[in-house]
Amino acid sequence: MIKIYEETLLYDFYGELLTDRQKTVYEEVVLHDLSLGEAAEEFGISRQGVHDMIKRSTKALKDYEDKLHLVSKFLDLKDKVHQIEHLTDHPKVKQLAEEILEEL
């Protein structure tokens, strides 16, 4: 899986389990591509502090996935719905598959 896609999915599923400070810093650096120096200046901490916070937050998100497997289940379900959509010619089944994929 592409790293930014993986990080985004992990954050989407488990981001609310991080502290408010971790969420804010993680969003700015990982999701909004703020540099470590820019984040350090914005949040009043060192570049090393930002780096460590991102590293700890990423580890926490991966640990949640290792225990709960929500992202892998989501991706598996999405793949199965795509397969259903491609294996049928029935318009109603295709429509339902598309609706499910939109909701995911």
TIKE-698240 format. One record per atom (N, C-alpha, C): residue number from 0; residue in three letters; atom name; y, z, x. Coordinates in steps of 0.05 Angstrom, whole numbers. Layout:
<atoms>
NUM,ala,CA,Y,Z,X
...
</atoms>
This chain:
<atoms>
0,met,N,-24,0,17
0,met,CA,0,0,0
0,met,C,25,0,18
1,ile,N,45,-15,10
1,ile,CA,70,-16,25
1,ile,C,83,12,25
2,lys,N,93,20,48
2,lys,CA,102,48,52
2,lys,C,124,56,31
3,ile,N,144,39,27
3,ile,CA,166,47,9
3,ile,C,155,48,-20
4,tyr,N,137,30,-27
4,tyr,CA,125,31,-54
4,tyr,C,109,56,-57
5,glu,N,93,64,-37
5,glu,CA,78,88,-38
5,glu,C,96,113,-40
6,glu,N,117,113,-24
6,glu,CA,136,136,-25
6,glu,C,150,138,-52
7,thr,N,156,115,-64
7,thr,CA,170,115,-90
7,thr,C,151,125,-111
8,leu,N,126,115,-111
8,leu,CA,106,125,-131
8,leu,C,101,155,-128
9,leu,N,97,164,-103
9,leu,CA,93,192,-99
9,leu,C,116,209,-110
10,tyr,N,141,199,-104
10,tyr,CA,164,214,-114
10,tyr,C,166,213,-144
11,asp,N,160,189,-156
11,asp,CA,161,187,-185
11,asp,C,142,206,-199
12,phe,N,118,210,-187
12,phe,CA,98,227,-200
12,phe,C,102,257,-193
13,tyr,N,111,263,-169
13,tyr,CA,111,291,-160
13,tyr,C,138,301,-151
14,gly,N,159,285,-152
14,gly,CA,185,293,-142
14,gly,C,196,318,-155
15,glu,N,190,322,-180
15,glu,CA,200,346,-194
15,glu,C,188,372,-183
16,leu,N,167,369,-167
16,leu,CA,155,393,-156
16,leu,C,169,402,-129
17,leu,N,186,385,-119
17,leu,CA,202,392,-96
17,leu,C,225,410,-104
18,thr,N,237,424,-84
18,thr,CA,261,439,-90
18,thr,C,284,420,-95
19,asp,N,305,430,-108
19,asp,CA,328,413,-113
19,asp,C,340,402,-87
20,arg,N,341,418,-66
20,arg,CA,351,409,-40
20,arg,C,333,387,-28
21,gln,N,307,391,-30
21,gln,CA,288,371,-19
21,gln,C,291,345,-35
22,lys,N,293,347,-61
22,lys,CA,296,323,-78
22,lys,C,321,307,-70
23,thr,N,343,321,-67
23,thr,CA,369,308,-61
23,thr,C,367,294,-35
24,val,N,358,308,-14
24,val,CA,357,296,13
24,val,C,336,273,13
25,tyr,N,313,277,1
25,tyr,CA,293,256,0
25,tyr,C,303,231,-14
26,glu,N,316,235,-37
26,glu,CA,326,212,-51
26,glu,C,346,196,-34
27,glu,N,364,210,-22
27,glu,CA,385,196,-6
27,glu,C,374,182,18
28,val,N,355,194,32
28,val,CA,345,182,57
28,val,C,323,161,51
29,val,N,304,169,35
29,val,CA,281,151,30
29,val,C,287,130,9
30,leu,N,298,138,-13
30,leu,CA,302,119,-35
30,leu,C,328,103,-34
31,his,N,349,116,-23
31,his,CA,374,102,-21
31,his,C,381,93,8
32,asp,N,362,97,26
32,asp,CA,363,87,54
32,asp,C,387,97,70
33,leu,N,395,122,65
33,leu,CA,416,135,81
33,leu,C,404,142,108
34,ser,N,419,138,130
34,ser,CA,408,144,156
34,ser,C,407,174,159
35,leu,N,391,183,179
35,leu,CA,389,212,185
35,leu,C,416,223,192
36,gly,N,432,209,208
36,gly,CA,458,218,216
36,gly,C,477,220,192
37,glu,N,477,200,174
37,glu,CA,494,201,150
37,glu,C,486,224,132
38,ala,N,459,228,129
38,ala,CA,450,250,112
38,ala,C,457,277,124
39,ala,N,454,279,151
39,ala,CA,461,304,164
39,ala,C,490,311,159
40,glu,N,507,291,162
40,glu,CA,536,296,158
40,glu,C,542,303,129
41,glu,N,529,289,110
41,glu,CA,534,294,82
41,glu,C,524,321,73
42,phe,N,501,330,84
42,phe,CA,490,356,75
42,phe,C,495,379,93
43,gly,N,510,374,115
43,gly,CA,518,395,133
43,gly,C,495,408,149
44,ile,N,475,391,155
44,ile,CA,453,401,172
44,ile,C,449,381,195
45,ser,N,432,388,214
45,ser,CA,428,370,237
45,ser,C,410,347,229
46,arg,N,411,326,246
46,arg,CA,393,303,242
46,arg,C,364,312,242
47,gln,N,358,331,261
47,gln,CA,331,341,263
47,gln,C,323,356,237
48,gly,N,342,371,226
48,gly,CA,337,385,201
48,gly,C,331,365,178
49,val,N,346,343,177
49,val,CA,340,323,157
49,val,C,313,311,161
50,his,N,307,304,186
50,his,CA,281,293,193
50,his,C,258,312,185
51,asp,N,261,337,191
51,asp,CA,240,357,185
51,asp,C,237,360,155
52,met,N,259,359,140
52,met,CA,258,362,111
52,met,C,244,338,98
53,ile,N,250,315,108
53,ile,CA,237,290,98
53,ile,C,207,292,104
54,lys,N,200,300,128
54,lys,CA,172,302,136
54,lys,C,157,322,119
55,arg,N,169,345,115
55,arg,CA,156,366,98
55,arg,C,154,357,69
56,ser,N,174,344,59
56,ser,CA,174,334,31
56,ser,C,153,313,27
57,thr,N,151,295,46
57,thr,CA,131,273,45
57,thr,C,103,285,46
58,lys,N,99,305,64
58,lys,CA,73,318,65
58,lys,C,66,332,39
59,ala,N,86,345,27
59,ala,CA,81,359,2
59,ala,C,73,339,-20
60,leu,N,87,316,-21
60,leu,CA,81,296,-41
60,leu,C,53,285,-37
61,lys,N,45,280,-12
61,lys,CA,18,270,-6
61,lys,C,-3,291,-12
62,asp,N,3,316,-7
62,asp,CA,-16,338,-14
62,asp,C,-20,340,-44
63,tyr,N,1,337,-60
63,tyr,CA,-2,336,-89
63,tyr,C,-21,313,-97
64,glu,N,-17,290,-85
64,glu,CA,-33,267,-92
64,glu,C,-62,272,-84
65,asp,N,-66,284,-61
65,asp,CA,-94,290,-52
65,asp,C,-108,308,-71
66,lys,N,-93,326,-84
66,lys,CA,-106,345,-103
66,lys,C,-108,334,-131
67,leu,N,-88,319,-140
67,leu,CA,-86,311,-168
67,leu,C,-94,282,-173
68,his,N,-91,265,-154
68,his,CA,-98,236,-155
68,his,C,-84,221,-178
69,leu,N,-60,229,-186
69,leu,CA,-47,216,-208
69,leu,C,-38,188,-201
70,val,N,-29,183,-177
70,val,CA,-20,157,-169
70,val,C,-43,138,-167
71,ser,N,-65,147,-155
71,ser,CA,-89,129,-153
71,ser,C,-100,123,-180
72,lys,N,-100,142,-199
72,lys,CA,-110,137,-226
72,lys,C,-92,117,-240
73,phe,N,-66,120,-236
73,phe,CA,-46,102,-248
73,phe,C,-50,74,-238
74,leu,N,-53,70,-212
74,leu,CA,-57,44,-201
74,leu,C,-84,31,-210
75,asp,N,-104,48,-212
75,asp,CA,-130,38,-221
75,asp,C,-129,29,-250
76,leu,N,-115,45,-267
76,leu,CA,-112,37,-295
76,leu,C,-96,12,-298
77,lys,N,-75,10,-282
77,lys,CA,-58,-14,-283
77,lys,C,-74,-39,-275
78,asp,N,-91,-36,-254
78,asp,CA,-108,-59,-246
78,asp,C,-128,-67,-267
79,lys,N,-140,-47,-280
79,lys,CA,-159,-53,-302
79,lys,C,-146,-67,-325
80,val,N,-122,-59,-332
80,val,CA,-108,-73,-354
80,val,C,-101,-101,-346
81,his,N,-93,-106,-321
81,his,CA,-89,-133,-311
81,his,C,-114,-150,-313
82,gln,N,-137,-138,-306
82,gln,CA,-162,-152,-308
82,gln,C,-169,-160,-337
83,ile,N,-164,-141,-355
83,ile,CA,-169,-147,-384
83,ile,C,-151,-170,-393
84,glu,N,-126,-169,-384
84,glu,CA,-107,-189,-392
84,glu,C,-116,-217,-382
85,his,N,-127,-218,-358
85,his,CA,-135,-244,-346
85,his,C,-163,-253,-355
86,leu,N,-179,-235,-366
86,leu,CA,-206,-243,-374
86,leu,C,-208,-253,-403
87,thr,N,-186,-251,-417
87,thr,CA,-187,-258,-446
87,thr,C,-168,-281,-452
88,asp,N,-176,-296,-472
88,asp,CA,-158,-317,-482
88,asp,C,-147,-309,-509
89,his,N,-156,-286,-520
89,his,CA,-148,-277,-546
89,his,C,-119,-267,-545
90,pro,N,-101,-280,-560
90,pro,CA,-72,-273,-558
90,pro,C,-66,-243,-564
91,lys,N,-80,-232,-583
91,lys,CA,-75,-204,-591
91,lys,C,-83,-185,-568
92,val,N,-105,-191,-555
92,val,CA,-113,-174,-532
92,val,C,-93,-177,-509
93,lys,N,-84,-201,-504
93,lys,CA,-64,-206,-483
93,lys,C,-38,-191,-489
94,gln,N,-30,-191,-514
94,gln,CA,-6,-177,-523
94,gln,C,-9,-147,-519
95,leu,N,-32,-136,-527
95,leu,CA,-36,-107,-523
95,leu,C,-37,-100,-494
96,ala,N,-49,-117,-477
96,ala,CA,-50,-111,-448
96,ala,C,-21,-111,-437
97,glu,N,-5,-130,-445
97,glu,CA,23,-132,-436
97,glu,C,38,-107,-445
98,glu,N,34,-98,-469
98,glu,CA,48,-74,-480
98,glu,C,39,-49,-464
99,ile,N,14,-47,-457
99,ile,CA,4,-24,-441
99,ile,C,17,-25,-414
100,leu,N,18,-49,-401
100,leu,CA,30,-51,-375
100,leu,C,59,-44,-375
101,glu,N,74,-51,-396
101,glu,CA,102,-44,-398
101,glu,C,105,-14,-400
102,glu,N,87,-1,-415
102,glu,CA,89,28,-418
102,glu,C,83,43,-392
103,leu,N,65,31,-376
103,leu,CA,58,44,-350
103,leu,C,82,42,-332
</atoms>
